[in-house]
Amino acid sequence: MPDHGVDLAVDLYRMLVAAKDDLPSVSAVYGDVIAKYGQARSGLDSVMTRPDHFGGDALGPVHAAWVELHGAAAKFMTDTQSSLNDTAAALAKAVEMYSSNDRAAADQLHKLIAERGEPTPGR
């Protein structure tokens, strides 16, 4: 990665695309999956309820393990989404800081944004 001037602007634009489009787009997919995954948990108790004549817990021997696995997977997805959002924010801040310290890079970055458009999710 070039460290100053016009050449730096191309890399800054790529970082801006990652910060404002790529990572937020992936994060949104995680958000959709998290919402649907949560809905899958809502009917679990009724699905795993078993008749009394089997004895033992009414929810069966697998229920507790499934709930634990579901919780672990949900936490993994939520943590990943949070990490994607934090990384996007850090990249955007880095672009801002580089631009504020290098006028030539900032000017060229603004030209690239004008030519290629402001990066946004799904663009």
C-alpha positions in Angstrom: 0.0 0.0 0.0 1.5 3.4 -1.0 2.0 5.6 2.0 1.1 9.0 0.6 -0.4 11.1 -2.2 -2.5 10.2 -5.1 -1.5 6.6 -5.1 -2.7 6.2 -1.6 -6.2 7.4 -2.6 -6.9 4.2 -4.6 -6.2 2.1 -1.6 -8.2 4.4 0.6 -11.1 4.0 -1.7 -10.8 0.2 -1.6 -10.8 0.5 2.2 -13.8 2.7 2.1 -15.6 0.2 -0.1 -14.8 -2.6 2.5 -15.9 -0.3 5.3 -19.2 1.0 3.8 -20.3 -1.8 1.5 -18.6 -5.1 1.8 -18.5 -5.6 5.5 -21.9 -4.1 6.2 -23.4 -6.3 3.5 -22.0 -9.4 5.1 -23.1 -8.1 8.5 -26.7 -7.7 7.2 -26.7 -11.3 6.0 -25.7 -12.4 9.5 -28.5 -10.2 10.9 -31.0 -12.0 8.7 -29.7 -15.4 9.7 -29.7 -14.5 13.4 -33.3 -13.4 13.2 -34.4 -16.6 11.4 -32.3 -18.7 13.7 -34.0 -17.1 16.7 -37.4 -18.0 15.2 -36.3 -21.6 14.9 -35.7 -21.7 18.7 -39.2 -20.4 19.5 -41.1 -23.7 18.6 -38.5 -26.1 19.9 -40.2 -27.0 23.2 -43.5 -27.9 21.5 -41.6 -30.0 18.8 -39.6 -31.9 21.4 -42.4 -32.6 23.9 -43.0 -36.3 24.2 -45.8 -38.4 25.7 -45.6 -39.2 29.4 -45.5 -43.0 28.8 -41.8 -42.6 27.6 -40.9 -41.5 31.1 -38.3 -39.0 32.1 -38.3 -35.4 31.2 -41.3 -34.3 29.1 -38.8 -32.6 26.6 -36.7 -35.7 26.2 -32.9 -36.2 26.6 -31.8 -34.2 23.6 -33.6 -31.0 24.4 -31.0 -29.5 26.8 -28.1 -30.3 24.5 -29.9 -28.8 21.5 -30.7 -25.6 23.4 -27.0 -25.3 24.4 -25.9 -25.9 20.9 -28.4 -23.4 19.6 -27.2 -20.8 22.1 -23.6 -21.3 21.2 -24.3 -21.0 17.5 -26.4 -17.9 18.1 -23.6 -16.3 20.1 -21.0 -17.1 17.4 -23.2 -15.5 14.8 -23.9 -12.4 16.9 -20.2 -12.0 17.8 -19.3 -12.3 14.2 -21.8 -9.7 13.2 -20.5 -7.4 15.9 -16.9 -8.0 14.7 -17.8 -7.2 11.1 -19.4 -3.9 12.3 -16.5 -3.0 14.5 -14.0 -3.7 11.6 -16.0 -1.6 9.2 -16.0 1.3 11.7 -12.3 1.0 12.2 -11.6 0.9 8.5 -13.8 4.0 7.9 -11.9 5.8 10.7 -8.5 4.8 9.2 -9.6 6.3 5.8 -10.7 9.4 7.6 -7.4 9.7 9.5 -5.2 9.1 6.5 -7.3 11.6 4.5 -7.0 14.3 7.1 -3.2 14.0 7.1 -2.6 13.8 3.4 -4.3 16.6 1.3 -3.3 15.0 -2.1 -4.7 11.6 -1.0 -7.9 13.3 0.3 -8.4 15.3 -3.0 -7.9 12.2 -5.1 -10.2 10.1 -2.8 -12.9 12.7 -3.3 -12.4 12.5 -7.1 -12.7 8.7 -6.9 -15.9 8.9 -4.9 -17.3 11.4 -7.4 -16.4 9.0 -10.3 -17.3 5.7 -8.8 -19.9 6.7 -6.2 -20.1 6.7 -2.5 -19.8 3.1 -1.3 -23.0 1.9 0.3 -24.3 -1.6 1.1 -25.6 -3.5 -1.9 -24.2 -1.0 -4.4 
